[in-house]
């Protein structure tokens, strides 16, 4: 289990939900601190975004890179 392992909550009551609600389908996004790519994967798969990522944790980056 990773320190980044928790559910993506899309409700308007969370920071991730508020951020993701502002991103338009098909956007190009630069995501800093993507961890293992929970939001990255959502933007790629559900919003059809092109996502570029910056992550300092090499293992987390390697996991997220498949969606970026």
ROROLO-422606 format. One record per residue (C-alpha): x, y, z; chain; residue number from 0. Coordinates in pm, whole numbers. Each point is the difference from the previous one (the first is absolute). Example, Ala and Ser with C-alpha at 12.3 -4.5 7.8 and 13.67 -1.06 7.14 Angstrom:
[[1230 -450 780] "A" 0]
[[137 344 -66] "A" 1]
# end
This chain:
[[0 0 0] "A" 0]
[[133 339 -101] "A" 1]
[[-22 323 195] "A" 2]
[[-191 132 -303] "A" 3]
[[-258 -280 7] "A" 4]
[[-346 151 52] "A" 5]
[[-317 37 -203] "A" 6]
[[-55 281 -247] "A" 7]
[[-293 202 136] "A" 8]
[[-166 206 -274] "A" 9]
[[-249 174 229] "A" 10]
[[3 377 12] "A" 11]
[[100 -16 366] "A" 12]
[[357 -113 -68] "A" 13]
[[295 182 -150] "A" 14]
[[41 -264 -271] "A" 15]
[[-369 16 -88] "A" 16]
[[11 379 -23] "A" 17]
[[315 -6 -216] "A" 18]
[[-126 -270 -236] "A" 19]
[[-336 175 -46] "A" 20]
[[187 297 -155] "A" 21]
[[183 -206 -265] "A" 22]
[[-166 -14 -339] "A" 23]
[[-6 -316 -210] "A" 24]
[[288 -19 -246] "A" 25]
[[218 246 192] "A" 26]
[[377 -9 25] "A" 27]
[[100 -6 367] "A" 28]
[[329 39 186] "A" 29]
[[-39 -178 333] "A" 30]
[[251 60 280] "A" 31]
[[18 -255 281] "A" 32]
[[-207 -265 -172] "A" 33]
[[105 -275 247] "A" 34]
[[-101 -332 -158] "A" 35]
[[-233 166 -248] "A" 36]
[[-346 -28 149] "A" 37]
[[-106 334 -153] "A" 38]
[[225 -58 -301] "A" 39]
[[-180 -322 -84] "A" 40]
[[-342 165 38] "A" 41]
[[96 292 -224] "A" 42]
[[144 -236 -261] "A" 43]
[[-277 -261 -1] "A" 44]
[[-314 198 86] "A" 45]
[[79 348 -129] "A" 46]
[[215 -101 -299] "A" 47]
[[270 245 109] "A" 48]
[[363 6 -98] "A" 49]
[[179 7 335] "A" 50]
[[363 88 71] "A" 51]
[[125 -83 349] "A" 52]
[[266 106 251] "A" 53]
[[58 -231 298] "A" 54]
[[308 -25 223] "A" 55]
[[-69 -353 130] "A" 56]
[[149 -226 -271] "A" 57]
[[-223 -300 77] "A" 58]
[[-314 214 3] "A" 59]
[[109 168 -324] "A" 60]
[[53 -337 -169] "A" 61]
[[-355 -104 96] "A" 62]
[[-159 328 -115] "A" 63]
[[200 21 -323] "A" 64]
[[-222 -260 -167] "A" 65]
[[-285 254 1] "A" 66]
[[209 301 -102] "A" 67]
# end
